[in-house]
């Protein structure tokens, strides 16, 4: 901002000195790069420099000796600016770096940084305002873009942070997977090795004992096979490589087949498998082996946690879907474990404190299969009264959908 000063012409050759000084000041004003106006006390434009004419595209004859509010057919009739200039005249104090935004019909919206000061001529007792302005439109646009860029970068930073967190979870999942599989594979392999060694060395003696150890080896080989199958199924489902063969099938026939697979085991434990199947349920399209796997996973858990009573398998035709449910009279599941039921490698503990064997992938795999069939699966459990597992399959199912449910809960 140009500082306020008082002009005191010399006594000798005053008129000549003033004219020379005026020409000198005029040349300086015209050479300034910033637009500049000199206004009288009525806010009439006395002088405008070349930069002003170039920036605001007005002509000299339409500018000099015109009120500022008349300039450019009223384009400069800016109430906020007029009020500021009148304040300068009254208070005899200028202002610095006052930012104002205005839309000019000829040149568009401009953001200007204004500076003003009063020049008082003692000899003539007149007031003059020197108004300089800087067009900061591009600068403000650049600042706005920079701010937007910072917002984008901040967003990307948050996304990267979340991605890092997900990566940590995936690394933990991998570690849990390695630990769980290593532990679960080691147990049956050890049993198989010891059983075979005993028979091979003849330490078991009689044939009946040999048969017992071979039976132990057989059970653990089957268990090992199930563990490997679960891991492979989980990997294929997670990567989307599991192929489904959709055929028209009867869900009640599948239920009878699944129940029969566990009939002998249930009898050995003194349990009863009972069926409550709605007759005349229409055939629907689904992958028979995959849905049978879902049912057998559920039945396997029911048998593990049920020591007495029964297991009831039901089918029901609902509005637009078929519901299959398995209800047991076991000890139930602890409330704090309910949220982990469908998480991979999580071992569920019953209310009685019994922990299931395996990789903890059965329910995770079942959930993925059901959801890819556009169905839903849910579990309800009451302490001391058992557990109810339900899953649905839609009527008119044609194709499976891509599995999109996140396997890692936040």
C-alpha positions as CSV (number, residue, x, y, z in Angstrom):
1,X,0.0,0.0,0.0
2,X,1.2,3.5,-0.9
3,X,1.6,5.5,2.3
4,X,-0.5,8.6,2.8
5,X,1.5,11.8,2.4
6,X,1.0,15.5,2.1
7,X,2.0,17.2,-1.1
8,X,3.8,20.6,-0.5
9,X,4.9,22.3,-3.7
10,X,7.9,24.6,-3.6
11,X,7.5,28.3,-3.5
12,X,9.8,29.1,-6.5
13,X,8.4,28.3,-9.9
14,X,5.6,26.4,-8.2
15,X,3.4,26.1,-11.3
16,X,6.2,24.6,-13.5
17,X,7.3,22.3,-10.7
18,X,3.8,21.0,-10.3
19,X,3.3,20.4,-14.0
20,X,6.7,18.5,-14.2
21,X,5.9,16.6,-11.1
22,X,2.4,15.7,-12.4
23,X,3.9,14.4,-15.7
24,X,6.5,12.4,-13.7
25,X,3.9,10.8,-11.5
26,X,1.7,10.1,-14.5
27,X,4.6,8.2,-16.2
28,X,5.2,6.2,-13.0
29,X,1.5,5.3,-12.7
30,X,1.3,4.2,-16.4
31,X,4.3,1.9,-15.9
32,X,2.9,0.0,-13.0
33,X,2.0,-3.6,-13.8
34,X,-1.0,-3.6,-11.4
35,X,-4.3,-1.9,-12.4
36,X,-4.5,1.5,-10.7
37,X,-7.2,4.2,-10.4
38,X,-6.9,7.8,-9.0
39,X,-10.3,9.0,-7.8
40,X,-11.5,12.4,-6.6
41,X,-13.6,13.0,-3.5
42,X,-16.8,12.3,-5.6
43,X,-15.3,8.9,-6.6
44,X,-14.9,10.2,-10.1
45,X,-12.0,8.6,-12.0
46,X,-9.2,11.2,-12.8
47,X,-6.6,8.8,-14.0
48,X,-6.5,5.1,-14.9
49,X,-3.3,3.3,-16.0
50,X,-2.7,1.1,-19.0
51,X,-2.8,-2.1,-16.9
52,X,-6.4,-1.2,-15.8
53,X,-7.6,-0.7,-19.4
54,X,-6.0,-3.9,-20.5
55,X,-7.3,-6.0,-17.5
56,X,-10.8,-4.8,-17.5
57,X,-11.2,-4.1,-21.2
58,X,-12.6,-0.5,-21.0
59,X,-11.7,2.6,-23.0
60,X,-10.2,5.8,-21.8
61,X,-13.0,8.0,-23.0
62,X,-15.5,5.8,-21.1
63,X,-13.4,5.9,-18.0
64,X,-11.8,9.3,-17.2
65,X,-14.1,11.9,-15.6
66,X,-16.7,9.2,-15.0
67,X,-18.0,8.0,-11.6
68,X,-16.6,4.6,-10.8
69,X,-20.1,3.2,-10.4
70,X,-20.8,4.3,-14.0
71,X,-17.8,2.6,-15.4
72,X,-18.4,-0.1,-18.0
73,X,-22.2,0.4,-18.2
74,X,-22.5,-0.1,-14.4
75,X,-20.1,-3.1,-14.2
76,X,-18.3,-1.3,-11.4
77,X,-21.4,-0.5,-9.4
78,X,-20.2,-2.7,-6.5
79,X,-21.8,-1.6,-3.2
80,X,-19.1,-3.2,-1.1
81,X,-16.3,-1.3,-2.9
82,X,-18.2,2.0,-2.9
83,X,-18.7,1.8,0.9
84,X,-15.0,1.1,1.4
85,X,-14.0,4.1,-0.7
86,X,-16.4,6.4,1.1
87,X,-14.9,5.2,4.4
88,X,-11.5,6.2,3.2
89,X,-12.7,9.7,2.5
90,X,-14.5,10.1,5.8
91,X,-11.9,8.5,8.1
92,X,-8.9,9.5,6.0
93,X,-7.6,6.0,6.4
94,X,-6.8,3.5,3.7
95,X,-7.1,-0.3,3.6
96,X,-4.8,-3.1,2.6
97,X,-5.3,-6.5,0.9
98,X,-9.1,-6.3,0.9
99,X,-10.3,-9.3,-1.1
100,X,-13.4,-8.9,-3.2
101,X,-15.1,-11.1,-5.8
102,X,-17.2,-9.7,-8.5
103,X,-18.8,-11.0,-11.8
104,X,-18.1,-8.7,-14.7
105,X,-20.4,-9.3,-17.7
106,X,-17.5,-8.7,-20.2
107,X,-14.6,-10.6,-18.5
108,X,-16.3,-12.9,-16.1
109,X,-15.8,-13.4,-12.4
110,X,-12.7,-11.8,-11.0
111,X,-11.2,-12.0,-7.5
112,X,-9.3,-8.8,-6.7
113,X,-7.0,-7.8,-3.9
114,X,-7.6,-4.1,-3.2
115,X,-5.3,-1.5,-1.6
116,X,-6.3,2.2,-1.1
117,X,-5.0,5.3,0.5
118,X,-5.9,9.0,0.6
119,X,-3.8,11.7,-0.9
120,X,-4.5,15.1,0.5
121,X,-3.5,18.3,-1.4
122,X,-3.1,21.1,1.1
123,X,-2.8,23.9,-1.4
124,X,-6.1,23.0,-3.1
125,X,-7.6,21.4,0.0
126,X,-8.7,18.4,-2.1
127,X,-8.9,14.7,-1.4
128,X,-7.7,12.0,-3.8
129,X,-7.9,8.3,-3.5
130,X,-5.3,6.1,-5.0
131,X,-6.8,2.6,-5.6
132,X,-4.6,-0.2,-6.7
133,X,-5.8,-3.8,-7.4
134,X,-4.3,-7.1,-8.1
135,X,-6.1,-9.8,-10.0
136,X,-5.7,-13.0,-7.9
137,X,-8.3,-15.0,-9.7
138,X,-5.9,-17.6,-11.0
139,X,-4.0,-17.7,-7.7
140,X,-7.2,-18.5,-5.8
141,X,-8.2,-21.1,-8.4
142,X,-4.8,-22.7,-8.0
143,X,-5.2,-22.6,-4.2
144,X,-8.7,-24.2,-4.6
145,X,-7.2,-27.0,-6.8
146,X,-4.4,-27.5,-4.3
147,X,-6.9,-27.8,-1.5
148,X,-8.9,-30.3,-3.5
149,X,-5.8,-32.2,-4.3
150,X,-4.9,-32.2,-0.6
151,X,-8.4,-33.6,0.1
152,X,-7.8,-36.3,-2.5
153,X,-4.4,-37.1,-1.2
154,X,-5.8,-37.3,2.4
155,X,-8.5,-39.6,1.1
156,X,-6.0,-41.8,-0.7
157,X,-3.9,-41.8,2.5
158,X,-6.8,-43.1,4.5
159,X,-7.5,-45.7,1.8
160,X,-3.9,-46.8,1.9
161,X,-4.1,-46.9,5.7
162,X,-7.2,-49.1,5.5
163,X,-5.5,-51.3,2.9
164,X,-2.5,-51.7,5.2
165,X,-4.9,-52.7,8.0
166,X,-6.6,-55.2,5.7
167,X,-3.1,-56.5,4.7
168,X,-2.3,-57.0,8.3
169,X,-5.5,-58.9,8.8
170,X,-4.7,-61.1,5.7
171,X,-1.3,-61.8,7.1
172,X,-2.8,-62.7,10.4
173,X,-5.3,-64.9,8.6
174,X,-2.5,-66.6,6.8
175,X,-0.6,-67.1,10.0
176,X,-3.8,-68.5,11.7
177,X,-4.3,-70.8,8.7
178,X,-0.8,-72.1,8.8
179,X,-1.0,-72.7,12.6
180,X,-4.4,-74.3,12.4
181,X,-3.6,-76.6,9.5
182,X,-0.2,-77.6,10.9
183,X,-1.8,-78.5,14.2
184,X,-4.7,-80.3,12.8
185,X,-2.6,-82.3,10.3
186,X,0.0,-83.2,12.9
187,X,-2.5,-84.9,15.2
188,X,-3.9,-87.5,12.8
189,X,-0.5,-88.1,11.2
190,X,1.0,-88.8,14.6
191,X,-1.9,-91.3,15.4
192,X,-1.5,-93.0,12.0
193,X,2.3,-93.3,12.4
194,X,2.1,-94.8,15.9
195,X,-0.8,-97.2,15.0
196,X,1.1,-98.5,12.0
197,X,4.4,-98.8,13.9
198,X,2.7,-100.8,16.6
199,X,1.2,-103.2,14.1
200,X,4.4,-103.4,12.0
201,X,6.6,-104.2,15.0
202,X,4.2,-106.9,16.2
203,X,3.9,-105.2,19.6
204,X,0.1,-105.4,19.5
205,X,0.2,-109.2,19.7
206,X,-3.2,-110.7,18.8
207,X,-5.2,-109.9,15.7
208,X,-8.0,-108.1,17.6
209,X,-5.5,-105.5,18.9
210,X,-4.0,-105.2,15.4
211,X,-7.5,-104.5,14.1
212,X,-8.1,-101.9,16.7
213,X,-4.9,-100.0,15.8
214,X,-5.6,-100.3,12.1
215,X,-9.1,-99.0,12.7
216,X,-7.6,-96.0,14.6
217,X,-5.3,-95.4,11.6
218,X,-8.2,-95.6,9.2
219,X,-10.2,-93.0,11.2
220,X,-7.3,-90.6,11.3
221,X,-6.7,-91.1,7.6
222,X,-10.4,-90.2,7.0
223,X,-10.0,-87.2,9.3
224,X,-6.9,-86.1,7.5
225,X,-8.8,-86.4,4.2
226,X,-11.6,-84.2,5.5
227,X,-9.1,-81.6,6.7
228,X,-7.4,-81.4,3.3
229,X,-10.8,-81.3,1.6
230,X,-11.9,-78.3,3.8
231,X,-8.7,-76.4,3.1
232,X,-9.0,-77.0,-0.7
233,X,-12.8,-76.0,-0.7
234,X,-12.0,-72.9,1.3
235,X,-9.3,-71.9,-1.1
236,X,-11.4,-72.5,-4.2
237,X,-14.4,-70.6,-2.8
238,X,-12.3,-67.7,-1.7
239,X,-10.6,-67.4,-5.1
240,X,-13.9,-67.9,-7.0
241,X,-12.5,-71.1,-8.7
242,X,-15.1,-73.4,-7.2
243,X,-17.3,-74.7,-10.0
244,X,-21.0,-75.4,-9.4
245,X,-23.1,-77.8,-11.4
246,X,-26.7,-76.6,-11.2
247,X,-29.3,-79.3,-11.7
248,X,-33.0,-79.7,-10.9
249,X,-33.1,-81.7,-7.7
250,X,-35.4,-82.5,-4.8
251,X,-34.3,-81.1,-1.4
252,X,-36.1,-83.7,0.6
253,X,-34.1,-86.5,-1.1
254,X,-30.9,-84.6,-0.3
255,X,-31.9,-84.3,3.4
256,X,-32.6,-88.1,3.6
257,X,-29.2,-88.8,2.1
258,X,-27.4,-86.4,4.4
259,X,-29.2,-87.8,7.5
260,X,-28.3,-91.4,6.5
261,X,-24.6,-90.5,6.4
262,X,-24.7,-89.8,10.1
263,X,-27.3,-92.4,11.1
264,X,-24.8,-94.9,12.4
265,X,-22.8,-92.3,14.4
266,X,-26.0,-91.0,15.9
267,X,-27.1,-94.5,17.0
268,X,-23.7,-95.1,18.6
269,X,-24.2,-91.9,20.7
270,X,-27.7,-92.9,21.6
271,X,-29.2,-90.1,19.5
272,X,-32.1,-90.1,17.1
273,X,-32.2,-88.3,13.8
274,X,-35.8,-87.3,13.0
275,X,-37.3,-85.7,9.9
276,X,-40.0,-83.1,9.6
277,X,-40.2,-82.6,5.9
278,X,-42.9,-80.7,4.1
279,X,-44.2,-83.0,1.3
280,X,-44.6,-81.9,-2.3
281,X,-41.8,-79.3,-2.2
282,X,-41.0,-78.4,-5.8
283,X,-37.7,-79.3,-7.4
284,X,-35.3,-76.4,-7.7
285,X,-31.9,-75.9,-9.4
286,X,-28.8,-76.1,-7.1
287,X,-25.4,-77.8,-6.9
288,X,-26.4,-81.1,-5.3
289,X,-22.9,-82.0,-3.9
290,X,-22.3,-78.5,-2.5
291,X,-25.6,-78.3,-0.7
292,X,-25.1,-81.8,0.6
293,X,-21.8,-80.6,2.0
294,X,-23.6,-77.7,3.7
295,X,-26.0,-80.1,5.4
296,X,-23.4,-82.6,6.4
297,X,-21.3,-79.8,7.9
298,X,-24.2,-78.7,10.0
299,X,-25.1,-82.3,11.0
300,X,-21.5,-82.9,12.0
301,X,-21.5,-80.0,14.4
302,X,-24.9,-81.0,15.8
303,X,-23.5,-84.5,16.6
304,X,-20.3,-83.1,18.2
305,X,-22.2,-81.0,20.6
306,X,-25.2,-83.2,21.4
307,X,-24.8,-86.0,24.0
308,X,-28.5,-86.9,24.4
309,X,-31.8,-86.3,22.8
310,X,-32.4,-85.9,19.1
311,X,-31.5,-84.0,15.9
312,X,-34.4,-82.9,13.8
313,X,-34.0,-82.0,10.1
314,X,-36.8,-79.9,8.6
315,X,-37.8,-78.6,5.2
316,X,-40.3,-75.9,4.7
317,X,-41.7,-74.0,1.7
318,X,-41.7,-70.3,2.3
319,X,-42.6,-67.3,0.1
320,X,-40.2,-67.5,-2.8
321,X,-37.7,-69.9,-1.1
322,X,-37.2,-73.2,0.6
323,X,-35.8,-73.4,4.1
324,X,-33.8,-76.3,5.5
325,X,-33.1,-76.4,9.3
326,X,-31.3,-78.6,11.7
327,X,-32.3,-78.5,15.4
328,X,-30.4,-80.3,18.1
329,X,-30.8,-80.8,21.9
330,X,-27.1,-80.1,22.6
331,X,-25.5,-77.8,25.1
332,X,-25.7,-74.8,22.9
333,X,-23.1,-72.2,22.0
334,X,-21.6,-69.6,24.3
335,X,-22.9,-66.1,23.5
336,X,-19.4,-64.6,23.2
337,X,-18.7,-67.2,20.4
338,X,-21.7,-66.5,18.3
339,X,-20.0,-63.7,16.4
340,X,-17.2,-66.0,15.4
341,X,-19.4,-68.8,14.0
342,X,-18.7,-68.0,10.3
343,X,-15.2,-66.8,10.7
344,X,-12.4,-69.0,9.2
345,X,-10.2,-71.0,11.5
346,X,-12.3,-70.1,14.6
347,X,-13.1,-73.0,16.8
348,X,-16.5,-72.8,18.5
349,X,-16.8,-73.8,22.2
350,X,-20.1,-75.1,23.5
351,X,-21.7,-74.0,26.7
352,X,-20.3,-77.1,28.3
353,X,-16.8,-76.1,27.4
354,X,-16.4,-78.7,24.6
355,X,-14.3,-77.5,21.7
356,X,-14.8,-78.9,18.2
357,X,-12.0,-80.5,16.3
358,X,-11.0,-79.5,12.8
359,X,-9.9,-76.4,10.9
360,X,-12.9,-74.2,11.8
361,X,-13.7,-73.9,8.1
362,X,-17.0,-75.9,8.0
363,X,-19.4,-73.1,8.7
364,X,-17.3,-70.6,6.7
365,X,-17.5,-72.9,3.6
366,X,-21.2,-73.5,4.2
367,X,-21.9,-69.8,4.3
368,X,-20.1,-69.1,1.1
369,X,-21.9,-72.0,-0.7
370,X,-25.3,-70.8,0.4
371,X,-24.7,-67.2,-0.4
372,X,-23.4,-68.0,-3.9
373,X,-26.7,-69.9,-4.3
374,X,-28.4,-66.5,-3.4
375,X,-29.6,-67.9,-0.1
376,X,-29.0,-67.1,3.5
377,X,-27.8,-69.0,6.6
378,X,-28.3,-68.2,10.2
379,X,-27.7,-69.8,13.7
380,X,-29.7,-69.4,16.9
381,X,-28.6,-71.1,20.1
382,X,-29.9,-71.2,23.7
383,X,-27.8,-72.3,26.6
384,X,-28.7,-75.9,27.7
385,X,-31.4,-76.2,25.1
386,X,-29.5,-76.7,21.8
387,X,-28.8,-75.0,18.5
388,X,-30.9,-74.2,15.5
389,X,-29.2,-73.7,12.1
390,X,-31.2,-72.6,9.1
391,X,-30.4,-72.0,5.5
392,X,-32.6,-71.0,2.5
393,X,-32.5,-71.6,-1.2
394,X,-34.5,-69.5,-3.6
395,X,-37.2,-70.8,-5.9
396,X,-36.4,-70.3,-9.6
397,X,-32.6,-70.2,-9.0
398,X,-30.7,-70.3,-12.3
399,X,-27.1,-69.4,-11.7
400,X,-24.8,-68.9,-8.7
401,X,-23.4,-65.4,-7.9
402,X,-19.9,-64.3,-7.3
403,X,-19.0,-64.5,-3.6
404,X,-18.5,-60.9,-2.3
405,X,-18.9,-61.3,1.4
406,X,-15.8,-60.3,3.3
407,X,-14.2,-63.2,5.1
408,X,-12.5,-61.0,7.7
409,X,-14.7,-58.9,10.0
410,X,-13.6,-55.5,11.1
